[in-house]
Amino acid sequence: MASFLGRGFDSRRLHQESSMESRYFVSLQKTDEGYSVWVPGLPGCASQGMTEQEALDNIRDAIQEYLTVADELAGQGEKREVVLQR
């Protein structure tokens, strides 16, 4: 991961280096209006749909938009690396 230090952070590039696809777990809940869906690993990333499939298609679009904004925001300011040991 240290290879991106000093350059603009691009989360999609990091995902692409490790594999050709990215996978996210989503939470799906049936509601009176259809389905709500959100990504626990991406705070604030949520969507909905009338059907389960529509909700899943919509959250896929929401994830892509979320990552685009995250990349833009990460391009601002100085970069630092934080290591977490568990």
N, CA, C and O atoms as CSV, one atom per row, in Angstrom:
chain,resi,resn,atom,element,x,y,z
A,1,MET,N,N,0.804,-1.186,0.000
A,1,MET,CA,C,0.000,0.000,0.000
A,1,MET,C,C,0.855,1.261,0.000
A,1,MET,O,O,0.386,2.318,-0.423
A,2,ALA,N,N,2.062,1.176,0.451
A,2,ALA,CA,C,2.909,2.356,0.519
A,2,ALA,C,C,3.188,2.927,-0.863
A,2,ALA,O,O,3.632,4.070,-0.971
A,3,SER,N,N,2.938,2.157,-1.931
A,3,SER,CA,C,3.249,2.624,-3.271
A,3,SER,C,C,2.416,3.831,-3.680
A,3,SER,O,O,2.820,4.558,-4.587
A,4,PHE,N,N,1.271,4.072,-3.050
A,4,PHE,CA,C,0.466,5.218,-3.444
A,4,PHE,C,C,0.813,6.476,-2.669
A,4,PHE,O,O,0.282,7.541,-2.982
A,5,LEU,N,N,1.684,6.398,-1.668
A,5,LEU,CA,C,2.051,7.583,-0.904
A,5,LEU,C,C,2.732,8.592,-1.811
A,5,LEU,O,O,3.570,8.240,-2.642
A,6,GLY,N,N,2.361,9.841,-1.638
A,6,GLY,CA,C,2.961,10.889,-2.450
A,6,GLY,C,C,2.247,11.098,-3.771
A,6,GLY,O,O,2.562,12.039,-4.500
A,7,ARG,N,N,1.303,10.250,-4.089
A,7,ARG,CA,C,0.509,10.418,-5.305
A,7,ARG,C,C,-0.950,10.530,-4.897
A,7,ARG,O,O,-1.302,10.280,-3.744
A,8,GLY,N,N,-1.794,10.904,-5.843
A,8,GLY,CA,C,-3.225,10.970,-5.574
A,8,GLY,C,C,-3.766,9.586,-5.253
A,8,GLY,O,O,-3.480,8.628,-5.971
A,9,PHE,N,N,-4.523,9.474,-4.212
A,9,PHE,CA,C,-5.090,8.195,-3.800
A,9,PHE,C,C,-6.244,7.832,-4.709
A,9,PHE,O,O,-7.121,8.662,-4.952
A,10,ASP,N,N,-6.265,6.639,-5.204
A,10,ASP,CA,C,-7.324,6.158,-6.088
A,10,ASP,C,C,-7.743,4.790,-5.588
A,10,ASP,O,O,-7.061,3.798,-5.845
A,11,SER,N,N,-8.865,4.728,-4.872
A,11,SER,CA,C,-9.290,3.461,-4.274
A,11,SER,C,C,-9.593,2.407,-5.336
A,11,SER,O,O,-9.379,1.218,-5.099
A,12,ARG,N,N,-10.082,2.819,-6.490
A,12,ARG,CA,C,-10.344,1.838,-7.547
A,12,ARG,C,C,-9.048,1.235,-8.040
A,12,ARG,O,O,-9.002,0.044,-8.348
A,13,ARG,N,N,-7.971,2.044,-8.124
A,13,ARG,CA,C,-6.689,1.519,-8.568
A,13,ARG,C,C,-6.188,0.475,-7.583
A,13,ARG,O,O,-5.646,-0.552,-7.992
A,14,LEU,N,N,-6.363,0.724,-6.294
A,14,LEU,CA,C,-5.934,-0.257,-5.306
A,14,LEU,C,C,-6.721,-1.556,-5.465
A,14,LEU,O,O,-6.156,-2.647,-5.382
A,15,HIS,N,N,-8.015,-1.432,-5.693
A,15,HIS,CA,C,-8.832,-2.633,-5.881
A,15,HIS,C,C,-8.433,-3.368,-7.152
A,15,HIS,O,O,-8.391,-4.598,-7.173
A,16,GLN,N,N,-8.141,-2.624,-8.205
A,16,GLN,CA,C,-7.789,-3.249,-9.471
A,16,GLN,C,C,-6.437,-3.946,-9.405
A,16,GLN,O,O,-6.231,-4.957,-10.076
A,17,GLU,N,N,-5.515,-3.421,-8.605
A,17,GLU,CA,C,-4.217,-4.064,-8.499
A,17,GLU,C,C,-4.337,-5.436,-7.855
A,17,GLU,O,O,-3.576,-6.346,-8.186
A,18,SER,N,N,-5.287,-5.594,-6.938
A,18,SER,CA,C,-5.417,-6.859,-6.247
A,18,SER,C,C,-6.342,-7.831,-6.986
A,18,SER,O,O,-6.196,-9.044,-6.834
A,19,SER,N,N,-7.284,-7.327,-7.777
A,19,SER,CA,C,-8.184,-8.189,-8.530
A,19,SER,C,C,-8.906,-7.362,-9.588
A,19,SER,O,O,-8.818,-6.134,-9.604
A,20,MET,N,N,-9.603,-8.039,-10.449
A,20,MET,CA,C,-10.325,-7.356,-11.508
A,20,MET,C,C,-11.707,-6.905,-11.066
A,20,MET,O,O,-12.367,-6.160,-11.790
A,21,GLU,N,N,-12.152,-7.330,-9.917
A,21,GLU,CA,C,-13.461,-6.913,-9.440
A,21,GLU,C,C,-13.384,-6.584,-7.955
A,21,GLU,O,O,-12.520,-7.081,-7.231
A,22,SER,N,N,-14.300,-5.744,-7.527
A,22,SER,CA,C,-14.406,-5.397,-6.111
A,22,SER,C,C,-15.730,-5.940,-5.601
A,22,SER,O,O,-16.739,-5.914,-6.306
A,23,ARG,N,N,-15.715,-6.426,-4.383
A,23,ARG,CA,C,-16.932,-6.976,-3.788
A,23,ARG,C,C,-17.218,-6.249,-2.485
A,23,ARG,O,O,-16.310,-5.992,-1.694
A,24,TYR,N,N,-18.469,-5.922,-2.269
A,24,TYR,CA,C,-18.904,-5.251,-1.059
A,24,TYR,C,C,-20.093,-6.005,-0.490
A,24,TYR,O,O,-20.998,-6.404,-1.223
A,25,PHE,N,N,-20.084,-6.195,0.816
A,25,PHE,CA,C,-21.256,-6.759,1.474
A,25,PHE,C,C,-22.269,-5.642,1.659
A,25,PHE,O,O,-21.917,-4.533,2.061
A,26,VAL,N,N,-23.523,-5.940,1.366
A,26,VAL,CA,C,-24.590,-4.966,1.553
A,26,VAL,C,C,-25.644,-5.550,2.487
A,26,VAL,O,O,-25.788,-6.767,2.608
A,27,SER,N,N,-26.365,-4.664,3.134
A,27,SER,CA,C,-27.498,-5.073,3.961
A,27,SER,C,C,-28.767,-4.680,3.215
A,27,SER,O,O,-28.883,-3.559,2.720
A,28,LEU,N,N,-29.697,-5.590,3.141
A,28,LEU,CA,C,-30.934,-5.393,2.387
A,28,LEU,C,C,-32.101,-5.609,3.324
A,28,LEU,O,O,-32.128,-6.582,4.078
A,29,GLN,N,N,-33.075,-4.695,3.281
A,29,GLN,CA,C,-34.235,-4.828,4.152
A,29,GLN,C,C,-35.505,-4.503,3.370
A,29,GLN,O,O,-35.596,-3.476,2.699
A,30,LYS,N,N,-36.476,-5.399,3.472
A,30,LYS,CA,C,-37.771,-5.157,2.839
A,30,LYS,C,C,-38.521,-4.130,3.656
A,30,LYS,O,O,-38.570,-4.209,4.883
A,31,THR,N,N,-39.114,-3.154,2.960
A,31,THR,CA,C,-39.887,-2.107,3.616
A,31,THR,C,C,-41.269,-2.040,2.983
A,31,THR,O,O,-41.558,-2.767,2.032
A,32,ASP,N,N,-42.118,-1.172,3.507
A,32,ASP,CA,C,-43.445,-0.981,2.924
A,32,ASP,C,C,-43.366,-0.405,1.511
A,32,ASP,O,O,-44.271,-0.607,0.702
A,33,GLU,N,N,-42.274,0.317,1.217
A,33,GLU,CA,C,-42.103,0.952,-0.093
A,33,GLU,C,C,-41.289,0.122,-1.077
A,33,GLU,O,O,-41.162,0.512,-2.237
A,34,GLY,N,N,-40.740,-1.000,-0.655
A,34,GLY,CA,C,-39.895,-1.822,-1.523
A,34,GLY,C,C,-38.729,-2.386,-0.734
A,34,GLY,O,O,-38.926,-3.156,0.206
A,35,TYR,N,N,-37.514,-2.008,-1.110
A,35,TYR,CA,C,-36.314,-2.505,-0.441
A,35,TYR,C,C,-35.343,-1.358,-0.174
A,35,TYR,O,O,-35.127,-0.505,-1.036
A,36,SER,N,N,-34.770,-1.343,1.004
A,36,SER,CA,C,-33.680,-0.440,1.354
A,36,SER,C,C,-32.402,-1.250,1.349
A,36,SER,O,O,-32.397,-2.417,1.739
A,37,VAL,N,N,-31.327,-0.636,0.912
A,37,VAL,CA,C,-30.041,-1.337,0.853
A,37,VAL,C,C,-28.941,-0.343,1.196
A,37,VAL,O,O,-28.988,0.815,0.779
A,38,TRP,N,N,-27.947,-0.800,1.960
A,38,TRP,CA,C,-26.828,0.053,2.336
A,38,TRP,C,C,-25.576,-0.784,2.464
A,38,TRP,O,O,-25.636,-2.008,2.577
A,39,VAL,N,N,-24.427,-0.099,2.445
A,39,VAL,CA,C,-23.121,-0.757,2.511
A,39,VAL,C,C,-22.504,-0.433,3.869
A,39,VAL,O,O,-22.034,0.687,4.070
A,40,PRO,N,N,-22.492,-1.379,4.804
A,40,PRO,CA,C,-21.928,-1.091,6.124
A,40,PRO,C,C,-20.473,-0.615,6.073
A,40,PRO,O,O,-20.062,0.171,6.927
A,41,GLY,N,N,-19.700,-1.062,5.113
A,41,GLY,CA,C,-18.299,-0.675,5.004
A,41,GLY,C,C,-18.075,0.692,4.383
A,41,GLY,O,O,-16.946,1.181,4.377
A,42,LEU,N,N,-19.124,1.323,3.857
A,42,LEU,CA,C,-19.025,2.648,3.242
A,42,LEU,C,C,-20.086,3.546,3.882
A,42,LEU,O,O,-21.198,3.646,3.364
A,43,PRO,N,N,-19.763,4.193,4.989
A,43,PRO,CA,C,-20.752,4.999,5.716
A,43,PRO,C,C,-21.473,5.999,4.825
A,43,PRO,O,O,-20.845,6.757,4.085
A,44,GLY,N,N,-22.791,5.992,4.904
A,44,GLY,CA,C,-23.604,6.911,4.121
A,44,GLY,C,C,-23.951,6.411,2.733
A,44,GLY,O,O,-24.704,7.071,2.018
A,45,CYS,N,N,-23.431,5.278,2.336
A,45,CYS,CA,C,-23.706,4.732,1.007
A,45,CYS,C,C,-24.948,3.855,1.099
A,45,CYS,O,O,-24.904,2.745,1.629
A,46,ALA,N,N,-26.065,4.376,0.570
A,46,ALA,CA,C,-27.343,3.677,0.680
A,46,ALA,C,C,-28.174,3.957,-0.562
A,46,ALA,O,O,-27.922,4.912,-1.297
A,47,SER,N,N,-29.165,3.108,-0.781
A,47,SER,CA,C,-30.084,3.297,-1.890
A,47,SER,C,C,-31.361,2.513,-1.597
A,47,SER,O,O,-31.560,2.008,-0.492
A,48,GLN,N,N,-32.208,2.427,-2.594
A,48,GLN,CA,C,-33.471,1.709,-2.440
A,48,GLN,C,C,-33.982,1.289,-3.805
A,48,GLN,O,O,-33.427,1.681,-4.831
A,49,GLY,N,N,-35.033,0.496,-3.814
A,49,GLY,CA,C,-35.659,0.070,-5.051
A,49,GLY,C,C,-36.999,-0.581,-4.770
A,49,GLY,O,O,-37.264,-1.023,-3.652
A,50,MET,N,N,-37.834,-0.637,-5.781
A,50,MET,CA,C,-39.150,-1.274,-5.628
A,50,MET,C,C,-39.014,-2.787,-5.494
A,50,MET,O,O,-39.792,-3.428,-4.787
A,51,THR,N,N,-38.020,-3.351,-6.177
A,51,THR,CA,C,-37.760,-4.787,-6.089
A,51,THR,C,C,-36.359,-4.997,-5.519
A,51,THR,O,O,-35.550,-4.070,-5.472
A,52,GLU,N,N,-36.086,-6.224,-5.090
A,52,GLU,CA,C,-34.754,-6.537,-4.582
A,52,GLU,C,C,-33.702,-6.298,-5.657
A,52,GLU,O,O,-32.654,-5.719,-5.371
A,53,GLN,N,N,-33.963,-6.732,-6.885
A,53,GLN,CA,C,-33.000,-6.563,-7.969
A,53,GLN,C,C,-32.766,-5.087,-8.277
A,53,GLN,O,O,-31.628,-4.677,-8.507
A,54,GLU,N,N,-33.826,-4.289,-8.284
A,54,GLU,CA,C,-33.666,-2.857,-8.534
A,54,GLU,C,C,-32.820,-2.205,-7.432
A,54,GLU,O,O,-31.974,-1.358,-7.717
A,55,ALA,N,N,-33.049,-2.597,-6.184
A,55,ALA,CA,C,-32.266,-2.062,-5.069
A,55,ALA,C,C,-30.792,-2.434,-5.220
A,55,ALA,O,O,-29.916,-1.604,-4.979
A,56,LEU,N,N,-30.515,-3.667,-5.614
A,56,LEU,CA,C,-29.126,-4.108,-5.797
A,56,LEU,C,C,-28.465,-3.389,-6.974
A,56,LEU,O,O,-27.288,-3.034,-6.900
A,57,ASP,N,N,-29.205,-3.176,-8.047
A,57,ASP,CA,C,-28.671,-2.417,-9.175
A,57,ASP,C,C,-28.379,-0.977,-8.756
A,57,ASP,O,O,-27.354,-0.412,-9.135
A,58,ASN,N,N,-29.287,-0.385,-7.970
A,58,ASN,CA,C,-29.112,0.994,-7.529
A,58,ASN,C,C,-27.934,1.142,-6.576
A,58,ASN,O,O,-27.213,2.138,-6.637
A,59,ILE,N,N,-27.727,0.158,-5.690
A,59,ILE,CA,C,-26.605,0.273,-4.752
A,59,ILE,C,C,-25.280,0.096,-5.493
A,59,ILE,O,O,-24.270,0.671,-5.089
A,60,ARG,N,N,-25.270,-0.673,-6.548
A,60,ARG,CA,C,-24.055,-0.813,-7.368
A,60,ARG,C,C,-23.670,0.567,-7.925
A,60,ARG,O,O,-22.501,0.951,-7.887
A,61,ASP,N,N,-24.654,1.303,-8.439
A,61,ASP,CA,C,-24.398,2.655,-8.946
A,61,ASP,C,C,-23.954,3.579,-7.809
A,61,ASP,O,O,-23.048,4.392,-7.985
A,62,ALA,N,N,-24.592,3.452,-6.652
A,62,ALA,CA,C,-24.258,4.296,-5.501
A,62,ALA,C,C,-22.820,4.043,-5.037
A,62,ALA,O,O,-22.108,4.981,-4.679
A,63,ILE,N,N,-22.400,2.790,-5.045
A,63,ILE,CA,C,-21.021,2.462,-4.649
A,63,ILE,C,C,-20.037,3.115,-5.606
A,63,ILE,O,O,-19.039,3.686,-5.167
A,64,GLN,N,N,-20.299,3.042,-6.901
A,64,GLN,CA,C,-19.394,3.652,-7.877
A,64,GLN,C,C,-19.308,5.159,-7.667
A,64,GLN,O,O,-18.218,5.729,-7.721
A,65,GLU,N,N,-20.442,5.807,-7.430
A,65,GLU,CA,C,-20.444,7.246,-7.183
A,65,GLU,C,C,-19.721,7.571,-5.878
A,65,GLU,O,O,-18.971,8.545,-5.809
A,66,TYR,N,N,-19.941,6.762,-4.850
A,66,TYR,CA,C,-19.291,6.949,-3.556
A,66,TYR,C,C,-17.774,6.910,-3.722
A,66,TYR,O,O,-17.066,7.769,-3.197
A,67,LEU,N,N,-17.280,5.915,-4.448
A,67,LEU,CA,C,-15.839,5.772,-4.651
A,67,LEU,C,C,-15.264,6.925,-5.472
A,67,LEU,O,O,-14.136,7.354,-5.232
A,68,THR,N,N,-16.026,7.422,-6.432
A,68,THR,CA,C,-15.581,8.565,-7.227
A,68,THR,C,C,-15.405,9.789,-6.343
A,68,THR,O,O,-14.390,10.478,-6.437
A,69,VAL,N,N,-16.376,10.066,-5.490
A,69,VAL,CA,C,-16.286,11.213,-4.575
A,69,VAL,C,C,-15.159,11.009,-3.572
A,69,VAL,O,O,-14.424,11.952,-3.275
A,70,ALA,N,N,-15.008,9.793,-3.043
A,70,ALA,CA,C,-13.931,9.506,-2.093
A,70,ALA,C,C,-12.570,9.762,-2.727
A,70,ALA,O,O,-11.675,10.298,-2.073
A,71,ASP,N,N,-12.402,9.386,-3.994
A,71,ASP,CA,C,-11.145,9.627,-4.705
A,71,ASP,C,C,-10.889,11.129,-4.849
A,71,ASP,O,O,-9.766,11.593,-4.652
A,72,GLU,N,N,-11.940,11.889,-5.195
A,72,GLU,CA,C,-11.795,13.334,-5.346
A,72,GLU,C,C,-11.418,13.988,-4.019
A,72,GLU,O,O,-10.525,14.834,-3.976
A,73,LEU,N,N,-12.091,13.601,-2.939
A,73,LEU,CA,C,-11.803,14.170,-1.628
A,73,LEU,C,C,-10.413,13.778,-1.137
A,73,LEU,O,O,-9.734,14.575,-0.491
A,74,ALA,N,N,-9.995,12.567,-1.438
A,74,ALA,CA,C,-8.682,12.096,-1.000
A,74,ALA,C,C,-7.562,12.834,-1.720
A,74,ALA,O,O,-6.430,12.863,-1.238
A,75,GLY,N,N,-7.862,13.427,-2.861
A,75,GLY,CA,C,-6.863,14.168,-3.607
A,75,GLY,C,C,-6.529,15.505,-2.980
A,75,GLY,O,O,-5.574,16.159,-3.397
A,76,GLN,N,N,-7.296,15.923,-1.985
A,76,GLN,CA,C,-7.065,17.194,-1.307
A,76,GLN,C,C,-6.211,16.974,-0.068
A,76,GLN,O,O,-6.324,15.939,0.589
A,77,GLY,N,N,-5.379,17.915,0.247
A,77,GLY,CA,C,-4.601,17.849,1.479
A,77,GLY,C,C,-3.412,16.905,1.397
A,77,GLY,O,O,-3.167,16.267,0.373
A,78,GLU,N,N,-2.677,16.833,2.509
A,78,GLU,CA,C,-1.504,15.966,2.599
A,78,GLU,C,C,-1.928,14.538,2.901
A,78,GLU,O,O,-2.978,14.305,3.499
A,79,LYS,N,N,-1.112,13.594,2.487
A,79,LYS,CA,C,-1.418,12.173,2.682
A,79,LYS,C,C,-0.551,11.590,3.795
A,79,LYS,O,O,0.627,11.927,3.911
A,80,ARG,N,N,-1.120,10.737,4.592
A,80,ARG,CA,C,-0.406,10.010,5.626
A,80,ARG,C,C,-0.923,8.577,5.628
A,80,ARG,O,O,-2.059,8.321,5.229
A,81,GLU,N,N,-0.114,7.673,6.063
A,81,GLU,CA,C,-0.517,6.277,6.190
A,81,GLU,C,C,-0.702,5.958,7.667
A,81,GLU,O,O,0.129,6.333,8.494
A,82,VAL,N,N,-1.772,5.277,7.996
A,82,VAL,CA,C,-2.054,4.853,9.360
A,82,VAL,C,C,-2.099,3.327,9.376
A,82,VAL,O,O,-2.795,2.719,8.562
A,83,VAL,N,N,-1.374,2.715,10.280
A,83,VAL,CA,C,-1.329,1.260,10.378
A,83,VAL,C,C,-2.091,0.851,11.629
A,83,VAL,O,O,-1.875,1.396,12.712
A,84,LEU,N,N,-2.963,-0.093,11.467
A,84,LEU,CA,C,-3.759,-0.605,12.583
A,84,LEU,C,C,-3.375,-2.050,12.833
A,84,LEU,O,O,-3.418,-2.872,11.917
A,85,GLN,N,N,-3.004,-2.366,14.054
A,85,GLN,CA,C,-2.696,-3.749,14.413
A,85,GLN,C,C,-3.805,-4.243,15.321
A,85,GLN,O,O,-4.175,-3.580,16.290
A,86,ARG,N,N,-4.328,-5.410,14.997
A,86,ARG,CA,C,-5.447,-5.953,15.779
A,86,ARG,C,C,-5.046,-7.248,16.408
A,86,ARG,O,O,-5.846,-7.867,17.109
